[in-house]
Amino acid sequence: QVQLVESGGGLVQAGGSLRLSCAASGLSFSTYAMGWFRQAPGKDREFVAGIAWSGGSTYYADSVKGRFTISRDNAKNTVYLQMNSLNPEDTAVYYCAAEYGGSGRSRGYRDYRYWGQGTQVPVSS
């Protein structure tokens, strides 16, 4: 049974930082590209960042480029999202997702086969 479990969310003040983690089990982690998505109240789920299976390529939404960094540790079956300079517009539930054989470039949520349960990130002004 495949499981993706996010952690690291929580209330943070504007300008602050958080690091999200997503631990994967039940799949051959190094054969999956990984992505982070987020969904704010009343809005559609949107792509935040993606990373190739090797970690060699990364992709970002324009809204987070330069502030967020995605990385992975295949030995630990874990993908991370380092978030700096957070602002209230970053408030959302953050989800990690796995795309079999993908490059990490995919921005459509339907391209990802497995999803975590999400972790909340409220950013106060």
N, C-alpha and C positions, 0 to 999 in steps of 0.2 A: 504494500500500500504506500503510495507516494504521499509524502507530507512536506509542506513548506511552512516553516514557523518563523514569523517575524518577531523581532524584539527591538527594544531601544527607543520606542516612542515615548512621548510624554510632553507635558507643558513646558514651553520654552519662551523666553522673552525675545522680542524683536532684536536682531543683531546677534543672537546666540547661535550655538551649534548643537547638533545631535549626530550620532552615528547609529543608523539602523543596521540590523543584522538579519539575515534570513538563512536558517539552517535547513538543509534539504536531506531527506532520507527516502529510501525506497526507489531510487532511480540512479542511473549511471550519470552522476552529476557532470562529469567532464565532457559528456556528449551533448549537453544542453547549453544553449545561450540563455542568459538570464536577463530579466528586465525588472525595473521598478515602475509602477504606475501609482497614480493617486486619484482620489475622488473627493472633491469638496462637496459640502451640502448643496443639493439642488443642481449639481453640475455632472457632466459625463465623466467617466473614468478617462484619464489622460496619461499618455506616455511621459515618463520622467527621464529615464536613462536605461541603456542596454549595454550588455557586454558579451563579447563572443565567448565560445566555450574555452578558448585558450587564455582569455584575458587580454589578448593582443589588440583588440579593437573595442573602442567604447563610443557611445553615441548619447547625445543629450538633447532634451527639449531646449529651445532657445531661452525659455524663461528661467532655466536653472544653470545654463552654461556659465562656467567660471565660478560658480558657488557650490555646486554639488559634484561629488566624485564617486563613481561606481568602481568597485573592485571585487575580486573574488579570490578565494583560497580553495583550490580544488582538493587539496589534502584534507581540508576540514569540511568540505561540502557546504561551504558558506559563501554567500554574496553579501556585500556591504554597500551602504549608501552614506557617505559622509556629507552632511549638509551644513554649510556655513552661511553666515550673513542671512539668517532666516528672517522673513518678514511675514506679516499677517496673511498675505496672499498665498503663502505656502501651507496654510492650515488645511488639512485634509486627512483622510485615512490613506495610508501608504500600503501598497500591496507588492509583494514580489511574485514573479511568474517565471515559468520555465518553458522554453521553446526548443523542441527537439531538433537538433541539427541546424539551428538557426545561426545567424551572424550577430544577433543583438541589435540589428538595425531596425527590425520590425517595430512599427509604432501602433499597429492595430492589435487591440486586445484579443481578437479572435485568433491571432497567430500563435498564442501561447496556450499550451496544453494544460499546465498545472498552475494553481494559484494558492497563495497563502490566505490566511483569514484576515489579514490586515492589522495595522497598528496605527493608533491615532496620534497625530501630531498637531496639537493646537499651539499657535504662535500668538502671544499677546503683544499688543502695541504699547 
